[in-house]
């Protein structure tokens, strides 16, 4: 994700939520009625309510305990003129403990009814986004269950924090980390990835874009049609989206046959279509860096709303009007770093944003535009002190600071790491790391350990200075390897002269 600020040319992003699973000691005898072949869990013996949060230090009420969602099947009917939405979310899950009740994360229109395994269930709404469901029969550990939530009401404009209105009268869902809760109920945590299907019914003349592959577009009653999208690669909540507008479409294919389908709102056609035609080449470039493209489709959704960020919604990023090539490269790098591989906790967000920024700000200019990557690094380092990037660490920056230095200090960190361990080790290791966590989650400590395992160089001091430190790293970590001999390493730069800031120029326009 890239956030656009009107005053400061610094792009910020959102972060990703994580959870810690309880460590339990197995007992020898399974309780009566436990499913065969399923290891016993103490929670299977006595049914209790599932937890209403997973204890993330930044967003403790995000996610819910007691179950694991396998699939979301969301059907909505939206009228742009009245902004009325009716929805039916079918959630297929399995119980990870025996439960008397459980929560879903939901902050959308009023709930009309809830069923669990086709039986009517009681429900209440509490807090900012808790939908508490009490099934008529307790849920048993290890067994699958299905929840159906029906809801309807007039949608409010969250202005980029979920359901967002467009100038045309259309709408789209975008925001991080809490977009999805505004339009369907879910287990809103990065650690519960699930497949996702959307069936969106809209008036004729309006189109629908979402994640994955568009599998059908069929007439519906009363001058409407229903568009179905399927995302078969597991996805987390804030990466899901729906966009409704009078779109212009651009269909492309990669050389391997992957379909790239992009959508342009009425005020975003023309120039943006020319920009999006770079997508096949951008994905080919990023695939060389990080391994096979991890998704089954690609594209983009170009809105004409005054949005302050672009977002890496899975397979089909949402682009603000100020988007340029730098942003296109950044958001598609997220399809590896953030989407296919997601963070465990929001404090790990550097895994998402440091890599997306390094890809767009240094690697793409180096490999495609033939720029000197060391000079880009040194130019940025020359003005880093004045930009105040050292006081907030990259790892565990603190609540409310997640979206700061990952875009400025982050690419500097990765380039310094590359020069410390060498290109062969660096590029092989990062490709292996992201591919090894495909469709899963990772943390900064895991990344540190993995990189250290690939080199005999002791990286303890380097990692501590760049990831955890709150002051400018020592020169040995700022100018490792060939950086120490680069002709651009002049005395004025070391003293903190201010050349033009070279990062994210395109998506930080005033």
C-alpha positions, 0 to 999 in steps of 0.5 A, a space after each residue: 500500500 502507498 499513502 499519498 500526503 499532500 504536504 510531505 513526499 513520503 508514502 506510507 502504508 498500512 500494516 497487517 495483523 497477526 495472532 499467537 496460537 495457544 500452546 497446549 499439552 495433548 492428553 492421552 485420551 480423546 473425549 467421547 464423540 471426538 472425530 477419528 484421526 483428529 489430535 485431541 485438544 483440551 478445548 475439545 473436552 469442555 465447550 467455551 466461547 471463542 475469544 473475541 480477539 487474538 491479542 495482537 499488540 496493535 489491534 488486540 480485538 482483530 480476529 477471533 479464536 475457536 475456528 478457522 475459516 476455509 471459504 467465504 462466499 459473499 453475495 451482495 445486491 447494491 443500488 448505486 442511486 440509493 446506496 442500499 446494499 443487501 448481503 448474504 455471507 456464507 462462511 465455511 469453517 472448522 472448529 479449533 475448539 468446542 464452542 458455545 459461541 463465537 465472534 465474527 468481525 463485522 461493522 457493516 449494515 444491520 444484521 437480519 438473520 444468522 444461521 449455523 449449520 442451517 439452524 437459526 442462531 442468536 446474535 448480538 453486536 458489541 464493540 467496534 466490530 464484534 458480531 457475537 453468535 450463539 448457535 443452538 447446538 454447541 460446535 465440536 472441536 475438529 468438525 466443520 460448520 457453516 455460518 450464513 449471515 444476512 444483512 441490509 442497509 444504506 452504506 456510509 462513505 468511509 473515505 478510504 477506510 472500507 466502503 468508499 463512494 466514487 464521483 460517478 455514484 459507484 463505490 469500492 472497498 479499500 483500506 488497511 487493515 479494516 476494509 472488509 468488515 464494512 461490507 461482509 463479516 469475517 475472521 479479520 486476521 492475516 493468519 486466517 487465509 481463506 478462498 473467496 467468492 463474490 456474486 455482486 448484483 448491480 443495475 445494468 450499465 454498471 460493472 463489477 471488479 473484484 479479486 481473482 478470475 471473473 467466472 460469469 456475468 449473467 442477467 438478473 431480475 428487474 434490469 440487473 445483472 450478477 457478476 461472479 468473481 472467484 479467488 482460489 488462492 487463499 486471501 486475507 480480509 483487507 486484500 479482498 475488494 469489490 468495485 462498482 462503476 461504469 468501467 472501461 476494461 483492458 484485457 491483457 495476457 502474460 506470456 505464460 497465459 495468465 489473464 490480466 484484467 484491468 478496470 478504469 473508472 470514468 475519470 481514470 481512462 486514457 492515460 491510466 490505460 497506457 500506464 497499465 499496459 506496462 503490467 506484463 513487463 512489470 510482472 516478468 521483472 518481479 518474477 525474475 527477482 522473487 520466483 513464479 508469480 504466485 496468483 492465478 490472475 492479475 490486473 488493476 482497478 483505477 478509481 477516480 476518487 480523491 484517494 490518499 493511497 493505492 492498495 495491494 488488493 490481491 491480484 488486482 490492486 486499487 490505484 488512486 488518480 496520482 498513480 504512476 509507474 513507481 506505484 504500479 511496480 510497488 503494488 505488484 511487488 506486494 503480490 509476493 510480499 504481503 499477499 501470497 506471503 503475509 505478515 504474522 503481526 502488524 509489527 512485521 510490516 517491513 516484510 511487506 513495505 520494505 520489499 515493495 519499496 525497494 523493488 520500486 525505488 531501487 531495483 526497478 530503476 537499476 534493472 530496467 532503467 539502468 540507474 546506479 543503485 548505489 547512487 540512489 541509495 547514497 542520495 537518499 541517505 544524504 537527506 535521511 537525517 533531515 527526514 527524521 527516519 531514524 527515530 522509529 524502528 523498522 521492526 515493532 515501530 509502535 502502534 500508530 507508527 506502523 506506516 512511517 519509516 518502512 517506505 524511507 528507511 526500509 529500502 535503505 535497509 535492504 540495499 545495505 543488507 544486499 551490499 553486506 552479504 553480496 548479490 548472490 546470497 541476497 537475491 537467492 535468499 529473498 526468493 527462497 524466503 518468500 517462496 517458502 512462505 507462499 500462502 502462509 505468513 512470516 515475521 521479521 525474526 524469521 527473516 533475520 534467522 533465515 538470512 543469517 543461515 545463508 551467510 557466515 557473516 555475523 549480521 547481529 549488529 547490522 540487523 539490530 542497528 537497521 531493524 531495532 535501532 532508534 538512531 542513525 546506524 554506524 558507518 560500518 552498517 551504512 556503507 558496507 561492501 562496495 558502498 564504502 568505495 563508491 565515487 558518489 560517497 562524498 564528504 557532503 553526503 556523509 555530513 547530511 547534504 540534501 540531494 533530491 529525495 529519490 524514492 517514490 516520486 510518482 506516488 507522493 505527488 502534492 
